[in-house]
Amino acid sequence: MKMTIKMPRVGETVDEVYLVNWNKNVGDVIAVGDSLMDVETDKATVEVPSPVAGTLLEIFFKDGDEIKTGDPIAICEGA
């Protein structure tokens, strides 16, 4: 089953972040808790863990893009 991964909230007052880099690529098998990407807030760089397990099928953002909390960031095919 395909699942949409959404950008989680990374801080109480953080509504948008900037993508630093993806730590996984399309086609990679991911597990719950794997580091999907690194994002930058106005105060820190934060790892975003995967909330699901499966195969990463599609990513929607590239390095430097602004991402808002709740935005779809990727599609995963469940294991």
C-alpha positions as CSV (number, residue, x, y, z in Angstrom):
1,M,0.0,0.0,0.0
2,K,1.3,3.5,-0.9
3,M,1.7,5.9,1.9
4,T,2.3,9.7,1.9
5,I,4.9,10.9,4.3
6,K,4.2,14.4,5.6
7,M,6.6,16.9,7.1
8,P,6.3,16.6,10.9
9,R,6.5,19.5,13.3
10,V,10.2,19.9,14.4
11,G,9.6,22.5,17.1
12,E,6.7,24.2,18.9
13,T,7.1,27.4,17.0
14,V,8.5,26.1,13.7
15,D,6.1,26.2,10.8
16,E,8.6,25.9,7.9
17,V,12.1,24.5,7.4
18,Y,14.6,24.4,4.6
19,L,15.8,21.0,3.2
20,V,19.5,20.6,3.7
21,N,19.8,17.1,2.1
22,W,18.0,13.8,1.7
23,N,19.7,10.9,3.6
24,K,17.7,8.3,1.5
25,N,17.2,8.0,-2.2
26,V,14.3,6.8,-4.4
27,G,14.4,3.0,-4.4
28,D,15.9,2.7,-0.9
29,V,14.3,0.5,1.7
30,I,13.6,2.4,4.8
31,A,12.6,1.4,8.4
32,V,10.7,3.3,11.0
33,G,13.1,5.8,12.6
34,D,15.6,5.9,9.7
35,S,16.9,9.4,9.0
36,L,15.0,10.5,5.9
37,M,16.5,14.0,5.6
38,D,18.1,16.9,7.4
39,V,16.3,20.2,7.6
40,E,17.3,23.6,8.9
41,T,15.2,25.8,11.2
42,D,16.1,29.3,12.2
43,K,18.0,27.8,15.1
44,A,19.3,24.3,14.3
45,T,19.7,21.5,11.8
46,V,17.4,18.6,12.6
47,E,17.1,15.0,11.3
48,V,13.6,14.0,10.2
49,P,13.0,10.3,11.0
50,S,10.8,8.0,8.9
51,P,7.4,7.4,10.4
52,V,6.9,4.3,8.2
53,A,8.7,1.3,6.8
54,G,8.9,0.3,3.1
55,T,10.4,1.4,-0.2
56,L,10.8,5.1,-1.0
57,L,9.1,5.7,-4.3
58,E,9.1,9.4,-4.8
59,I,10.4,12.6,-3.1
60,F,8.8,16.0,-3.6
61,F,11.5,18.5,-2.5
62,K,15.2,19.2,-3.4
63,D,18.0,20.7,-1.4
64,G,17.3,24.3,-0.4
65,D,13.5,24.1,-0.8
66,E,11.2,25.5,1.9
67,I,8.9,22.9,3.4
68,K,5.9,23.7,5.6
69,T,4.7,21.5,8.5
70,G,2.2,19.0,7.1
71,D,3.4,19.2,3.5
72,P,3.7,15.9,1.7
73,I,7.4,15.2,1.3
74,A,7.5,11.7,-0.1
75,I,5.6,8.5,-1.1
76,C,6.5,5.1,0.3
77,E,5.3,1.6,-0.6
78,G,4.7,-0.2,2.6
79,A,6.5,-3.3,3.6
